[in-house]
Amino acid sequence: MSDEAILIGGSSGVAGSKQYKCAECDVDVWIAPSGQRTLATYLFPMRILCFICGLLSIASNPDPKIQPIQAEQLREIEQHLRRN
């Protein structure tokens, strides 16, 4: 598999999330504001996948490169958990 970039969306969204479709199975996924900024600024095409398709993509890659969670993403998750 190539070094393609994927962004894994969630099944529910934090405040400011936008709905997209999984590029593999067409299920609805939510991308948080931090992910939307990544999509807007990333230099190469990025596929949006649901959690299951994302895991399958990672599992089929012999050497996946997974980016660590960013501080902005943690803040979004913490805010979401406080509200719910």
PDB file of N, CA, C and O in Angstrom:
ATOM      1  N   MET A   1       0.838  -1.175   0.000  1.00  0.00           N
ATOM      2  CA  MET A   1       0.000   0.000   0.000  1.00  0.00           C
ATOM      3  C   MET A   1       0.884   1.239   0.000  1.00  0.00           C
ATOM      4  O   MET A   1       1.973   1.222   0.575  1.00  0.00           O
ATOM      5  N   SER A   2       0.442   2.284  -0.619  1.00  0.00           N
ATOM      6  CA  SER A   2       1.205   3.525  -0.710  1.00  0.00           C
ATOM      7  C   SER A   2       1.143   4.288   0.604  1.00  0.00           C
ATOM      8  O   SER A   2       0.467   3.877   1.548  1.00  0.00           O
ATOM      9  N   ASP A   3       1.849   5.390   0.648  1.00  0.00           N
ATOM     10  CA  ASP A   3       1.826   6.253   1.819  1.00  0.00           C
ATOM     11  C   ASP A   3       0.670   7.241   1.735  1.00  0.00           C
ATOM     12  O   ASP A   3       0.847   8.430   2.001  1.00  0.00           O
ATOM     13  N   GLU A   4      -0.508   6.759   1.369  1.00  0.00           N
ATOM     14  CA  GLU A   4      -1.653   7.648   1.275  1.00  0.00           C
ATOM     15  C   GLU A   4      -2.038   8.156   2.659  1.00  0.00           C
ATOM     16  O   GLU A   4      -1.825   7.474   3.661  1.00  0.00           O
ATOM     17  N   ALA A   5      -2.594   9.332   2.704  1.00  0.00           N
ATOM     18  CA  ALA A   5      -3.041   9.911   3.959  1.00  0.00           C
ATOM     19  C   ALA A   5      -4.530   9.666   4.115  1.00  0.00           C
ATOM     20  O   ALA A   5      -5.309   9.846   3.179  1.00  0.00           O
ATOM     21  N   ILE A   6      -4.909   9.252   5.317  1.00  0.00           N
ATOM     22  CA  ILE A   6      -6.327   9.075   5.613  1.00  0.00           C
ATOM     23  C   ILE A   6      -6.659   9.857   6.877  1.00  0.00           C
ATOM     24  O   ILE A   6      -5.805  10.071   7.737  1.00  0.00           O
ATOM     25  N   LEU A   7      -7.897  10.271   6.968  1.00  0.00           N
ATOM     26  CA  LEU A   7      -8.420  10.940   8.151  1.00  0.00           C
ATOM     27  C   LEU A   7      -9.619  10.117   8.585  1.00  0.00           C
ATOM     28  O   LEU A   7     -10.564   9.940   7.815  1.00  0.00           O
ATOM     29  N   ILE A   8      -9.590   9.613   9.812  1.00  0.00           N
ATOM     30  CA  ILE A   8     -10.667   8.759  10.301  1.00  0.00           C
ATOM     31  C   ILE A   8     -11.680   9.621  11.034  1.00  0.00           C
ATOM     32  O   ILE A   8     -11.354  10.305  12.003  1.00  0.00           O
ATOM     33  N   GLY A   9     -12.912   9.575  10.553  1.00  0.00           N
ATOM     34  CA  GLY A   9     -13.992  10.344  11.156  1.00  0.00           C
ATOM     35  C   GLY A   9     -14.715   9.559  12.228  1.00  0.00           C
ATOM     36  O   GLY A   9     -14.585   8.338  12.316  1.00  0.00           O
ATOM     37  N   GLY A  10     -15.477  10.267  13.041  1.00  0.00           N
ATOM     38  CA  GLY A  10     -16.216   9.640  14.121  1.00  0.00           C
ATOM     39  C   GLY A  10     -17.686   9.454  13.784  1.00  0.00           C
ATOM     40  O   GLY A  10     -18.182   9.968  12.782  1.00  0.00           O
ATOM     41  N   SER A  11     -18.372   8.707  14.645  1.00  0.00           N
ATOM     42  CA  SER A  11     -19.804   8.455  14.435  1.00  0.00           C
ATOM     43  C   SER A  11     -20.663   9.547  15.063  1.00  0.00           C
ATOM     44  O   SER A  11     -21.866   9.611  14.812  1.00  0.00           O
ATOM     45  N   SER A  12     -20.054  10.402  15.873  1.00  0.00           N
ATOM     46  CA  SER A  12     -20.753  11.575  16.400  1.00  0.00           C
ATOM     47  C   SER A  12     -19.749  12.699  16.470  1.00  0.00           C
ATOM     48  O   SER A  12     -18.541  12.470  16.539  1.00  0.00           O
ATOM     49  N   GLY A  13     -20.252  13.899  16.452  1.00  0.00           N
ATOM     50  CA  GLY A  13     -19.330  15.014  16.333  1.00  0.00           C
ATOM     51  C   GLY A  13     -19.209  15.881  17.558  1.00  0.00           C
ATOM     52  O   GLY A  13     -20.152  16.016  18.338  1.00  0.00           O
ATOM     53  N   VAL A  14     -18.031  16.472  17.724  1.00  0.00           N
ATOM     54  CA  VAL A  14     -17.824  17.510  18.724  1.00  0.00           C
ATOM     55  C   VAL A  14     -18.387  18.803  18.149  1.00  0.00           C
ATOM     56  O   VAL A  14     -18.728  18.858  16.968  1.00  0.00           O
ATOM     57  N   ALA A  15     -18.488  19.838  18.965  1.00  0.00           N
ATOM     58  CA  ALA A  15     -19.017  21.122  18.503  1.00  0.00           C
ATOM     59  C   ALA A  15     -18.250  21.608  17.277  1.00  0.00           C
ATOM     60  O   ALA A  15     -17.019  21.600  17.271  1.00  0.00           O
ATOM     61  N   GLY A  16     -18.959  22.022  16.259  1.00  0.00           N
ATOM     62  CA  GLY A  16     -18.339  22.529  15.038  1.00  0.00           C
ATOM     63  C   GLY A  16     -17.990  21.466  14.012  1.00  0.00           C
ATOM     64  O   GLY A  16     -17.422  21.786  12.967  1.00  0.00           O
ATOM     65  N   SER A  17     -18.315  20.209  14.284  1.00  0.00           N
ATOM     66  CA  SER A  17     -18.015  19.120  13.342  1.00  0.00           C
ATOM     67  C   SER A  17     -18.873  19.235  12.090  1.00  0.00           C
ATOM     68  O   SER A  17     -19.975  19.782  12.119  1.00  0.00           O
ATOM     69  N   LYS A  18     -18.348  18.711  11.001  1.00  0.00           N
ATOM     70  CA  LYS A  18     -19.086  18.651   9.729  1.00  0.00           C
ATOM     71  C   LYS A  18     -19.216  17.206   9.305  1.00  0.00           C
ATOM     72  O   LYS A  18     -18.348  16.374   9.569  1.00  0.00           O
ATOM     73  N   GLN A  19     -20.321  16.932   8.643  1.00  0.00           N
ATOM     74  CA  GLN A  19     -20.594  15.572   8.198  1.00  0.00           C
ATOM     75  C   GLN A  19     -19.989  15.332   6.818  1.00  0.00           C
ATOM     76  O   GLN A  19     -20.105  16.162   5.916  1.00  0.00           O
ATOM     77  N   TYR A  20     -19.346  14.188   6.679  1.00  0.00           N
ATOM     78  CA  TYR A  20     -18.759  13.744   5.418  1.00  0.00           C
ATOM     79  C   TYR A  20     -19.199  12.306   5.183  1.00  0.00           C
ATOM     80  O   TYR A  20     -19.913  11.734   6.007  1.00  0.00           O
ATOM     81  N   LYS A  21     -18.781  11.720   4.071  1.00  0.00           N
ATOM     82  CA  LYS A  21     -19.043  10.317   3.767  1.00  0.00           C
ATOM     83  C   LYS A  21     -17.722   9.551   3.749  1.00  0.00           C
ATOM     84  O   LYS A  21     -16.703  10.060   3.284  1.00  0.00           O
ATOM     85  N   CYS A  22     -17.754   8.328   4.260  1.00  0.00           N
ATOM     86  CA  CYS A  22     -16.586   7.462   4.187  1.00  0.00           C
ATOM     87  C   CYS A  22     -16.304   7.163   2.713  1.00  0.00           C
ATOM     88  O   CYS A  22     -17.218   6.826   1.959  1.00  0.00           O
ATOM     89  N   ALA A  23     -15.060   7.284   2.311  1.00  0.00           N
ATOM     90  CA  ALA A  23     -14.669   7.053   0.918  1.00  0.00           C
ATOM     91  C   ALA A  23     -14.792   5.589   0.515  1.00  0.00           C
ATOM     92  O   ALA A  23     -14.816   5.280  -0.676  1.00  0.00           O
ATOM     93  N   GLU A  24     -14.870   4.684   1.486  1.00  0.00           N
ATOM     94  CA  GLU A  24     -14.960   3.253   1.182  1.00  0.00           C
ATOM     95  C   GLU A  24     -16.389   2.739   1.226  1.00  0.00           C
ATOM     96  O   GLU A  24     -16.842   2.107   0.271  1.00  0.00           O
ATOM     97  N   CYS A  25     -17.111   2.995   2.316  1.00  0.00           N
ATOM     98  CA  CYS A  25     -18.425   2.364   2.499  1.00  0.00           C
ATOM     99  C   CYS A  25     -19.588   3.350   2.468  1.00  0.00           C
ATOM    100  O   CYS A  25     -20.742   2.937   2.586  1.00  0.00           O
ATOM    101  N   ASP A  26     -19.314   4.636   2.312  1.00  0.00           N
ATOM    102  CA  ASP A  26     -20.326   5.678   2.160  1.00  0.00           C
ATOM    103  C   ASP A  26     -21.140   5.959   3.422  1.00  0.00           C
ATOM    104  O   ASP A  26     -22.168   6.631   3.343  1.00  0.00           O
ATOM    105  N   VAL A  27     -20.711   5.464   4.579  1.00  0.00           N
ATOM    106  CA  VAL A  27     -21.406   5.762   5.833  1.00  0.00           C
ATOM    107  C   VAL A  27     -21.099   7.209   6.231  1.00  0.00           C
ATOM    108  O   VAL A  27     -20.044   7.736   5.876  1.00  0.00           O
ATOM    109  N   ASP A  28     -22.006   7.851   6.962  1.00  0.00           N
ATOM    110  CA  ASP A  28     -21.775   9.206   7.451  1.00  0.00           C
ATOM    111  C   ASP A  28     -20.722   9.200   8.550  1.00  0.00           C
ATOM    112  O   ASP A  28     -20.761   8.357   9.447  1.00  0.00           O
ATOM    113  N   VAL A  29     -19.789  10.132   8.484  1.00  0.00           N
ATOM    114  CA  VAL A  29     -18.794  10.327   9.530  1.00  0.00           C
ATOM    115  C   VAL A  29     -18.708  11.822   9.839  1.00  0.00           C
ATOM    116  O   VAL A  29     -19.046  12.659   9.001  1.00  0.00           O
ATOM    117  N   TRP A  30     -18.262  12.141  11.026  1.00  0.00           N
ATOM    118  CA  TRP A  30     -18.122  13.520  11.461  1.00  0.00           C
ATOM    119  C   TRP A  30     -16.648  13.863  11.611  1.00  0.00           C
ATOM    120  O   TRP A  30     -15.869  13.105  12.189  1.00  0.00           O
ATOM    121  N   ILE A  31     -16.283  15.029  11.076  1.00  0.00           N
ATOM    122  CA  ILE A  31     -14.907  15.510  11.190  1.00  0.00           C
ATOM    123  C   ILE A  31     -14.931  16.782  12.042  1.00  0.00           C
ATOM    124  O   ILE A  31     -15.631  17.746  11.732  1.00  0.00           O
ATOM    125  N   ALA A  32     -14.152  16.757  13.117  1.00  0.00           N
ATOM    126  CA  ALA A  32     -14.070  17.886  14.052  1.00  0.00           C
ATOM    127  C   ALA A  32     -13.365  19.071  13.397  1.00  0.00           C
ATOM    128  O   ALA A  32     -12.708  18.912  12.367  1.00  0.00           O
ATOM    129  N   PRO A  33     -13.498  20.260  13.989  1.00  0.00           N
ATOM    130  CA  PRO A  33     -12.822  21.436  13.424  1.00  0.00           C
ATOM    131  C   PRO A  33     -11.322  21.239  13.199  1.00  0.00           C
ATOM    132  O   PRO A  33     -10.791  21.692  12.185  1.00  0.00           O
ATOM    133  N   SER A  34     -10.635  20.576  14.120  1.00  0.00           N
ATOM    134  CA  SER A  34      -9.188  20.359  13.921  1.00  0.00           C
ATOM    135  C   SER A  34      -8.936  19.493  12.691  1.00  0.00           C
ATOM    136  O   SER A  34      -7.980  19.739  11.955  1.00  0.00           O
ATOM    137  N   GLY A  35      -9.766  18.495  12.456  1.00  0.00           N
ATOM    138  CA  GLY A  35      -9.643  17.661  11.260  1.00  0.00           C
ATOM    139  C   GLY A  35      -9.967  18.428   9.994  1.00  0.00           C
ATOM    140  O   GLY A  35      -9.349  18.214   8.951  1.00  0.00           O
ATOM    141  N   GLN A  36     -10.942  19.327  10.091  1.00  0.00           N
ATOM    142  CA  GLN A  36     -11.285  20.161   8.935  1.00  0.00           C
ATOM    143  C   GLN A  36     -10.111  21.057   8.550  1.00  0.00           C
ATOM    144  O   GLN A  36      -9.843  21.267   7.367  1.00  0.00           O
ATOM    145  N   ARG A  37      -9.415  21.581   9.554  1.00  0.00           N
ATOM    146  CA  ARG A  37      -8.226  22.406   9.259  1.00  0.00           C
ATOM    147  C   ARG A  37      -7.126  21.562   8.617  1.00  0.00           C
ATOM    148  O   ARG A  37      -6.424  22.028   7.720  1.00  0.00           O
ATOM    149  N   THR A  38      -6.980  20.329   9.076  1.00  0.00           N
ATOM    150  CA  THR A  38      -6.001  19.431   8.466  1.00  0.00           C
ATOM    151  C   THR A  38      -6.349  19.202   7.006  1.00  0.00           C
ATOM    152  O   THR A  38      -5.475  19.259   6.141  1.00  0.00           O
ATOM    153  N   LEU A  39      -7.622  18.942   6.724  1.00  0.00           N
ATOM    154  CA  LEU A  39      -8.048  18.731   5.334  1.00  0.00           C
ATOM    155  C   LEU A  39      -7.751  19.952   4.469  1.00  0.00           C
ATOM    156  O   LEU A  39      -7.328  19.820   3.321  1.00  0.00           O
ATOM    157  N   ALA A  40      -7.972  21.137   5.026  1.00  0.00           N
ATOM    158  CA  ALA A  40      -7.797  22.376   4.266  1.00  0.00           C
ATOM    159  C   ALA A  40      -6.334  22.722   4.018  1.00  0.00           C
ATOM    160  O   ALA A  40      -6.019  23.403   3.043  1.00  0.00           O
ATOM    161  N   THR A  41      -5.441  22.264   4.884  1.00  0.00           N
ATOM    162  CA  THR A  41      -4.044  22.694   4.778  1.00  0.00           C
ATOM    163  C   THR A  41      -3.088  21.586   4.352  1.00  0.00           C
ATOM    164  O   THR A  41      -1.927  21.861   4.050  1.00  0.00           O
ATOM    165  N   TYR A  42      -3.551  20.350   4.321  1.00  0.00           N
ATOM    166  CA  TYR A  42      -2.669  19.240   3.958  1.00  0.00           C
ATOM    167  C   TYR A  42      -2.267  19.368   2.496  1.00  0.00           C
ATOM    168  O   TYR A  42      -3.103  19.712   1.661  1.00  0.00           O
ATOM    169  N   LEU A  43      -1.023  19.105   2.171  1.00  0.00           N
ATOM    170  CA  LEU A  43      -0.510  19.341   0.818  1.00  0.00           C
ATOM    171  C   LEU A  43      -0.900  18.273  -0.199  1.00  0.00           C
ATOM    172  O   LEU A  43      -0.778  18.491  -1.404  1.00  0.00           O
ATOM    173  N   PHE A  44      -1.365  17.127   0.275  1.00  0.00           N
ATOM    174  CA  PHE A  44      -1.703  16.028  -0.626  1.00  0.00           C
ATOM    175  C   PHE A  44      -3.144  15.596  -0.386  1.00  0.00           C
ATOM    176  O   PHE A  44      -3.706  15.883   0.670  1.00  0.00           O
ATOM    177  N   PRO A  45      -3.741  14.917  -1.344  1.00  0.00           N
ATOM    178  CA  PRO A  45      -5.118  14.444  -1.136  1.00  0.00           C
ATOM    179  C   PRO A  45      -5.204  13.530   0.094  1.00  0.00           C
ATOM    180  O   PRO A  45      -4.284  12.766   0.388  1.00  0.00           O
ATOM    181  N   MET A  46      -6.313  13.632   0.786  1.00  0.00           N
ATOM    182  CA  MET A  46      -6.524  12.835   1.987  1.00  0.00           C
ATOM    183  C   MET A  46      -7.898  12.175   1.883  1.00  0.00           C
ATOM    184  O   MET A  46      -8.897  12.838   1.608  1.00  0.00           O
ATOM    185  N   ARG A  47      -7.933  10.859   2.106  1.00  0.00           N
ATOM    186  CA  ARG A  47      -9.211  10.143   2.082  1.00  0.00           C
ATOM    187  C   ARG A  47      -9.837  10.159   3.467  1.00  0.00           C
ATOM    188  O   ARG A  47      -9.153   9.961   4.471  1.00  0.00           O
ATOM    189  N   ILE A  48     -11.124  10.393   3.512  1.00  0.00           N
ATOM    190  CA  ILE A  48     -11.873  10.346   4.763  1.00  0.00           C
ATOM    191  C   ILE A  48     -12.481   8.960   4.883  1.00  0.00           C
ATOM    192  O   ILE A  48     -13.175   8.493   3.981  1.00  0.00           O
ATOM    193  N   LEU A  49     -12.211   8.303   6.017  1.00  0.00           N
ATOM    194  CA  LEU A  49     -12.731   6.963   6.243  1.00  0.00           C
ATOM    195  C   LEU A  49     -13.445   6.895   7.581  1.00  0.00           C
ATOM    196  O   LEU A  49     -13.131   7.645   8.505  1.00  0.00           O
ATOM    197  N   CYS A  50     -14.416   5.979   7.675  1.00  0.00           N
ATOM    198  CA  CYS A  50     -15.043   5.707   8.961  1.00  0.00           C
ATOM    199  C   CYS A  50     -14.062   4.908   9.816  1.00  0.00           C
ATOM    200  O   CYS A  50     -13.003   4.501   9.336  1.00  0.00           O
ATOM    201  N   PHE A  51     -14.411   4.688  11.069  1.00  0.00           N
ATOM    202  CA  PHE A  51     -13.509   4.007  11.988  1.00  0.00           C
ATOM    203  C   PHE A  51     -13.156   2.599  11.494  1.00  0.00           C
ATOM    204  O   PHE A  51     -11.986   2.218  11.490  1.00  0.00           O
ATOM    205  N   ILE A  52     -14.163   1.831  11.081  1.00  0.00           N
ATOM    206  CA  ILE A  52     -13.920   0.447  10.640  1.00  0.00           C
ATOM    207  C   ILE A  52     -13.048   0.423   9.385  1.00  0.00           C
ATOM    208  O   ILE A  52     -12.057  -0.306   9.340  1.00  0.00           O
ATOM    209  N   CYS A  53     -13.398   1.204   8.376  1.00  0.00           N
ATOM    210  CA  CYS A  53     -12.603   1.224   7.142  1.00  0.00           C
ATOM    211  C   CYS A  53     -11.195   1.766   7.409  1.00  0.00           C
ATOM    212  O   CYS A  53     -10.229   1.331   6.783  1.00  0.00           O
ATOM    213  N   GLY A  54     -11.087   2.716   8.339  1.00  0.00           N
ATOM    214  CA  GLY A  54      -9.778   3.244   8.711  1.00  0.00           C
ATOM    215  C   GLY A  54      -8.904   2.170   9.349  1.00  0.00           C
ATOM    216  O   GLY A  54      -7.721   2.051   9.032  1.00  0.00           O
ATOM    217  N   LEU A  55      -9.496   1.390  10.251  1.00  0.00           N
ATOM    218  CA  LEU A  55      -8.732   0.309  10.879  1.00  0.00           C
ATOM    219  C   LEU A  55      -8.317  -0.738   9.857  1.00  0.00           C
ATOM    220  O   LEU A  55      -7.195  -1.244   9.909  1.00  0.00           O
ATOM    221  N   LEU A  56      -9.208  -1.068   8.929  1.00  0.00           N
ATOM    222  CA  LEU A  56      -8.869  -2.043   7.886  1.00  0.00           C
ATOM    223  C   LEU A  56      -7.738  -1.516   7.004  1.00  0.00           C
ATOM    224  O   LEU A  56      -6.851  -2.272   6.610  1.00  0.00           O
ATOM    225  N   SER A  57      -7.771  -0.233   6.699  1.00  0.00           N
ATOM    226  CA  SER A  57      -6.712   0.375   5.887  1.00  0.00           C
ATOM    227  C   SER A  57      -5.371   0.326   6.617  1.00  0.00           C
ATOM    228  O   SER A  57      -4.344  -0.001   6.021  1.00  0.00           O
ATOM    229  N   ILE A  58      -5.387   0.650   7.901  1.00  0.00           N
ATOM    230  CA  ILE A  58      -4.158   0.606   8.693  1.00  0.00           C
ATOM    231  C   ILE A  58      -3.638  -0.825   8.785  1.00  0.00           C
ATOM    232  O   ILE A  58      -2.438  -1.063   8.645  1.00  0.00           O
ATOM    233  N   ALA A  59      -4.544  -1.781   9.022  1.00  0.00           N
ATOM    234  CA  ALA A  59      -4.141  -3.185   9.179  1.00  0.00           C
ATOM    235  C   ALA A  59      -3.542  -3.751   7.895  1.00  0.00           C
ATOM    236  O   ALA A  59      -2.689  -4.637   7.949  1.00  0.00           O
ATOM    237  N   SER A  60      -3.982  -3.248   6.740  1.00  0.00           N
ATOM    238  CA  SER A  60      -3.473  -3.773   5.470  1.00  0.00           C
ATOM    239  C   SER A  60      -2.153  -3.128   5.054  1.00  0.00           C
ATOM    240  O   SER A  60      -1.551  -3.541   4.062  1.00  0.00           O
ATOM    241  N   ASN A  61      -1.703  -2.133   5.790  1.00  0.00           N
ATOM    242  CA  ASN A  61      -0.458  -1.440   5.485  1.00  0.00           C
ATOM    243  C   ASN A  61       0.659  -2.067   6.324  1.00  0.00           C
ATOM    244  O   ASN A  61       0.567  -2.072   7.551  1.00  0.00           O
ATOM    245  N   PRO A  62       1.705  -2.593   5.693  1.00  0.00           N
ATOM    246  CA  PRO A  62       2.775  -3.239   6.463  1.00  0.00           C
ATOM    247  C   PRO A  62       3.559  -2.276   7.359  1.00  0.00           C
ATOM    248  O   PRO A  62       4.201  -2.720   8.311  1.00  0.00           O
ATOM    249  N   ASP A  63       3.523  -0.997   7.082  1.00  0.00           N
ATOM    250  CA  ASP A  63       4.272  -0.018   7.876  1.00  0.00           C
ATOM    251  C   ASP A  63       3.467   1.278   8.010  1.00  0.00           C
ATOM    252  O   ASP A  63       3.865   2.312   7.474  1.00  0.00           O
ATOM    253  N   PRO A  64       2.328   1.225   8.730  1.00  0.00           N
ATOM    254  CA  PRO A  64       1.511   2.444   8.822  1.00  0.00           C
ATOM    255  C   PRO A  64       2.204   3.506   9.669  1.00  0.00           C
ATOM    256  O   PRO A  64       2.867   3.201  10.660  1.00  0.00           O
ATOM    257  N   LYS A  65       2.039   4.729   9.266  1.00  0.00           N
ATOM    258  CA  LYS A  65       2.575   5.857  10.032  1.00  0.00           C
ATOM    259  C   LYS A  65       1.380   6.585  10.638  1.00  0.00           C
ATOM    260  O   LYS A  65       0.595   7.210   9.925  1.00  0.00           O
ATOM    261  N   ILE A  66       1.251   6.498  11.944  1.00  0.00           N
ATOM    262  CA  ILE A  66       0.103   7.069  12.637  1.00  0.00           C
ATOM    263  C   ILE A  66       0.557   8.304  13.400  1.00  0.00           C
ATOM    264  O   ILE A  66       1.484   8.244  14.209  1.00  0.00           O
ATOM    265  N   GLN A  67      -0.100   9.412  13.136  1.00  0.00           N
ATOM    266  CA  GLN A  67       0.247  10.663  13.795  1.00  0.00           C
ATOM    267  C   GLN A  67      -0.306  10.666  15.217  1.00  0.00           C
ATOM    268  O   GLN A  67      -1.422  10.199  15.444  1.00  0.00           O
ATOM    269  N   PRO A  68       0.458  11.186  16.172  1.00  0.00           N
ATOM    270  CA  PRO A  68      -0.055  11.272  17.544  1.00  0.00           C
ATOM    271  C   PRO A  68      -1.179  12.302  17.631  1.00  0.00           C
ATOM    272  O   PRO A  68      -1.273  13.218  16.813  1.00  0.00           O
ATOM    273  N   ILE A  69      -2.025  12.127  18.641  1.00  0.00           N
ATOM    274  CA  ILE A  69      -3.111  13.078  18.845  1.00  0.00           C
ATOM    275  C   ILE A  69      -2.519  14.446  19.180  1.00  0.00           C
ATOM    276  O   ILE A  69      -1.527  14.544  19.901  1.00  0.00           O
ATOM    277  N   GLN A  70      -3.128  15.477  18.657  1.00  0.00           N
ATOM    278  CA  GLN A  70      -2.653  16.842  18.859  1.00  0.00           C
ATOM    279  C   GLN A  70      -3.381  17.480  20.038  1.00  0.00           C
ATOM    280  O   GLN A  70      -4.474  17.049  20.403  1.00  0.00           O
ATOM    281  N   ALA A  71      -2.780  18.499  20.629  1.00  0.00           N
ATOM    282  CA  ALA A  71      -3.369  19.201  21.776  1.00  0.00           C
ATOM    283  C   ALA A  71      -4.759  19.739  21.434  1.00  0.00           C
ATOM    284  O   ALA A  71      -5.671  19.674  22.258  1.00  0.00           O
ATOM    285  N   GLU A  72      -4.919  20.263  20.237  1.00  0.00           N
ATOM    286  CA  GLU A  72      -6.218  20.806  19.823  1.00  0.00           C
ATOM    287  C   GLU A  72      -7.284  19.703  19.785  1.00  0.00           C
ATOM    288  O   GLU A  72      -8.429  19.932  20.172  1.00  0.00           O
ATOM    289  N   GLN A  73      -6.908  18.523  19.324  1.00  0.00           N
ATOM    290  CA  GLN A  73      -7.841  17.407  19.293  1.00  0.00           C
ATOM    291  C   GLN A  73      -8.237  16.994  20.714  1.00  0.00           C
ATOM    292  O   GLN A  73      -9.407  16.713  20.974  1.00  0.00           O
ATOM    293  N   LEU A  74      -7.279  16.959  21.621  1.00  0.00           N
ATOM    294  CA  LEU A  74      -7.587  16.629  23.019  1.00  0.00           C
ATOM    295  C   LEU A  74      -8.556  17.630  23.626  1.00  0.00           C
ATOM    296  O   LEU A  74      -9.482  17.246  24.341  1.00  0.00           O
ATOM    297  N   ARG A  75      -8.348  18.908  23.347  1.00  0.00           N
ATOM    298  CA  ARG A  75      -9.261  19.945  23.868  1.00  0.00           C
ATOM    299  C   ARG A  75     -10.679  19.724  23.348  1.00  0.00           C
ATOM    300  O   ARG A  75     -11.641  19.840  24.106  1.00  0.00           O
ATOM    301  N   GLU A  76     -10.813  19.408  22.061  1.00  0.00           N
ATOM    302  CA  GLU A  76     -12.139  19.160  21.492  1.00  0.00           C
ATOM    303  C   GLU A  76     -12.824  17.973  22.183  1.00  0.00           C
ATOM    304  O   GLU A  76     -14.013  18.027  22.499  1.00  0.00           O
ATOM    305  N   ILE A  77     -12.069  16.922  22.406  1.00  0.00           N
ATOM    306  CA  ILE A  77     -12.621  15.730  23.065  1.00  0.00           C
ATOM    307  C   ILE A  77     -13.022  16.055  24.505  1.00  0.00           C
ATOM    308  O   ILE A  77     -14.106  15.674  24.946  1.00  0.00           O
ATOM    309  N   GLU A  78     -12.166  16.745  25.229  1.00  0.00           N
ATOM    310  CA  GLU A  78     -12.484  17.115  26.619  1.00  0.00           C
ATOM    311  C   GLU A  78     -13.741  17.979  26.693  1.00  0.00           C
ATOM    312  O   GLU A  78     -14.597  17.754  27.549  1.00  0.00           O
ATOM    313  N   GLN A  79     -13.859  18.961  25.806  1.00  0.00           N
ATOM    314  CA  GLN A  79     -15.045  19.817  25.788  1.00  0.00           C
ATOM    315  C   GLN A  79     -16.297  18.994  25.487  1.00  0.00           C
ATOM    316  O   GLN A  79     -17.342  19.192  26.106  1.00  0.00           O
ATOM    317  N   HIS A  80     -16.186  18.088  24.551  1.00  0.00           N
ATOM    318  CA  HIS A  80     -17.317  17.227  24.179  1.00  0.00           C
ATOM    319  C   HIS A  80     -17.742  16.366  25.380  1.00  0.00           C
ATOM    320  O   HIS A  80     -18.935  16.222  25.650  1.00  0.00           O
ATOM    321  N   LEU A  81     -16.782  15.807  26.081  1.00  0.00           N
ATOM    322  CA  LEU A  81     -17.104  14.947  27.230  1.00  0.00           C
ATOM    323  C   LEU A  81     -17.730  15.758  28.371  1.00  0.00           C
ATOM    324  O   LEU A  81     -18.616  15.259  29.065  1.00  0.00           O
ATOM    325  N   ARG A  82     -17.285  16.985  28.568  1.00  0.00           N
ATOM    326  CA  ARG A  82     -17.872  17.824  29.620  1.00  0.00           C
ATOM    327  C   ARG A  82     -19.329  18.158  29.324  1.00  0.00           C
ATOM    328  O   ARG A  82     -20.144  18.270  30.240  1.00  0.00           O
ATOM    329  N   ARG A  83     -19.655  18.317  28.035  1.00  0.00           N
ATOM    330  CA  ARG A  83     -21.035  18.674  27.637  1.00  0.00           C
ATOM    331  C   ARG A  83     -21.981  17.482  27.706  1.00  0.00           C
ATOM    332  O   ARG A  83     -23.191  17.651  27.856  1.00  0.00           O
ATOM    333  N   ASN A  84     -21.429  16.276  27.597  1.00  0.00           N
ATOM    334  CA  ASN A  84     -22.304  15.101  27.505  1.00  0.00           C
ATOM    335  C   ASN A  84     -22.232  14.250  28.710  1.00  0.00           C
ATOM    336  O   ASN A  84     -22.910  13.225  28.784  1.00  0.00           O
TER     337      ASN A  84
END
